[in-house]
Amino acid sequence: MARFSSRQALLAGGAFALVLSLNGQVTAQPGYVPNFQTGPNGWQHPFGGEFSALQGSASPVMDDPAHPHFSNEMARINRVQPTYRIGDLSNANLKQWAKDVMKKDNDEVLKGKIAYTPGQACQPPGVPAFILNQGPVVFLQTPTKVTIIEESSQQVRHVYMNVPHSPNPKPSWLGESIGRYEGDTLVVDTVGLNTKTFVDAYRTPHTEKLHVVERWRIIENGNTLEVRVTIDDPDTFYQPWQTYQLYRRARQPFAEDICQEGNLTLFDYGVPVAKKADF
């Protein structure tokens, strides 16, 4: 019992409470901290690859109808050849410079070039593309920081709680993330993303003005983890747009998956090699 109480106090930073209202709904009270720590298996979603559209929001980049994407699994089911993702450049929210960059890339892929994915080169996917990875993901929560770890290559995000953004954050692969709790929701605000990453699996570029806000919460009686995401980059998109992802509790143990050791899907992109040791 002592261990349980200590862990709850650690999560809440001292206090939290749930109240059952007259209509039977559980509501969060001031000081409540939702618990995203789910044991060794974490959270996983079955489908990766592209963002879902949300009603009332501008659409994310989707599959080009003229060049439908078939994963290895779907190609076997449909008895066709697997294909790479080709983004639909008729998306009205994309600014012209981004369309030009993507058209050049799409044309090269259609002519036989292997489409780039971060996993081929053991590189971080960036944000928001982080949530396209299937997971599992696990959360480590303390009063000052939430750490989100994704199984593939043990990608790690550090979310610093209840602090402001740096005045001039240095652009990085996963950016600078700050967080806060709003009732049952973990809000993660990320800026400072470098331009080495893409917004999505269709290789949509972005600028250093990219700003991503994620709202994580547990729904469906604790069985589902939902994240709603707002993506804003005024130099790439005409207006901000929203998407979401749903995770279920993972059934398989969180495994060690080190990309640099034994990566068999390198194609022509290679693994980054440090020029000098970092220890």
ABEGO torsion letter per residue (X at the ends): XAAAAAAAAAAAGGBBBBBBBAAGBBBBBBGBBBBABAEAAEBBBABBGBBBBBBGBBBBBBBBAABBBBBAAAAAAAGBBBBBBBBBAABAABBAAAAAAAAAAAAAAAAGBBBBBAAAAGBBAEOAAAAABAOBBBBBBBAABBBBBBABGGBBBBBBBGBBBBABBBBBAAEBBBBBBBEABBBBBBBGBBAABBABAAGBBBBAABBBBBBBBBBGGGABBBBBBBBBBAAABABBBBBBBBBBBBABBBBBBBAABGBAAAEAAEBBBBABBAX
